[in-house]
Amino acid sequence: MSFPFPPASSSSHPLAPYGWDDDWAAAFSPYAAQGLVPGRVVRVDRGRCDVVTAVGTVRADTAFVVPRDPMRIVCTGDWAALDADGDPRFVRTLLPRRTAFVRSTSSQRSEGQVLATNIDHIALCVSLAVELDLGRLERFLALAMSSSSGAALLGEGLGAGDRAPQPIVLLTKADLVPDAVTLSHLVQDVEAVAPGVQVLPVSSTTGEGLDVFAAVVSGGTSVLLGVSGAGKSTLANTLLGLDVMEVRAARDVDGKGRHTTTTRNLLVLPHGGVLIDTPGLRGVGLYDAEAGVGQVFSEIEELAADCRFHDCAHEAEPGCAVRGALADGSLPERRFDSYRKLLRENQRIAARTDARLRSEIRKDWKRKGAEGRAALEVKRGRTR
């Protein structure tokens, strides 16, 4: 298919199509003086990575890049300084990351897993072949809106104007929706839980919405995120105009795929921009996402500001604006439950490494326990 805009203009630097700019050149200058060469990581696999350099793609070893720190290991999207030659070649260091999409690992050590770095757009792919899971989308959005802090987690500045990556929700497989009215209602449902985020129905079969999305991603690095079967690899192939990523059919019964993509791959688009395709995500644990939760549920945060008490728990306190909105139906119960669930999860994860927060949580549990026992005693006294 063709897109209604010309290919991106060429630059004299061979790495310009991969996102190299003056800011990266300035950050790399100390390493250039050491005889190292720059490159962008396009794929990572078992302690080795593929890095595109000015002379082509090379295979490099990552042993020197803090392999035991899950937040500092080499990731697809990183800019690296590596040996000019040698066999094997080594990545010696990574340039400070501008942004990073980070989720919590499944371990109990409160570790984060970096899924993609130095990204400008986060495309959350949601399949319309199955029923919408708004709670899962809210979780993805909370992480996406917190992704700018991924660099801060490493003590690094964002740089390049402190640009945070912009999320966009792609409603894939739009051709499977029976009519335009139904599609419009689905878009409205998603827009209601994604304040300020562009929601775009797309179809790799009919081409619907792809010209708009191609225009968005032509201006930087974008990452495709979503569960298996959401159509990420098919979308990547359509934008590339080639069958680069292997795809498989999703199951009809639940729309789930079979993790066709097993590694994160960085791909240069023919009309400008860089795309990172990722494996389907079975689970997405929150990691340092309090700010993102607040943005996703901004209407609840605004209501909470009108509560009578500044530390209102929105349970039974008098003058609670949130409870009032729940009572009159202007705030859906599902939305509020999702908000509290994500806040509690994020707090639990943060408490694993924050002794003061753990102490505050224990004190809150004891207070609520004492209040519950007192209420029970009053009730028993009334029944005697």
Buried (B, 14 or more C-beta within 10 A) or exposed (E): EEBEEEEBEEEEBEBEBBBBEEEBEEBBEEBEEEEBBBBBBBBBEEEBBBBBBEEEEBEBBBEBBBEEEBBBBBBBBBBBBBBEEEEEBBBBBBBBBBBBBBBBBEEEEBBBBBBBBBBBBBBBBBBBBBEBEBBBBBBBBBBBBBBBBBBBBBEBEBBBEEEBBBBBBBBBBBBBBEEEEEBEEBBEBBBEBBEEBBBBBBBBEEBBBBBBBBBBBBEBBBBBBBBBBBBBBBBBBBBBEEEEBEBBEBBEEEBBBEBBBEEBBBBBBBBBBBBBBBBBBEEBBBBBBBBBBBBBBEBBBEBBEEBEEEEBEBEEBEEBBBBBBBEEEEBBEEBBEBBBBBBEBBBBBBBBEBEEBBEEBEEEEEEEEEEEEEEEEEEEEEEE
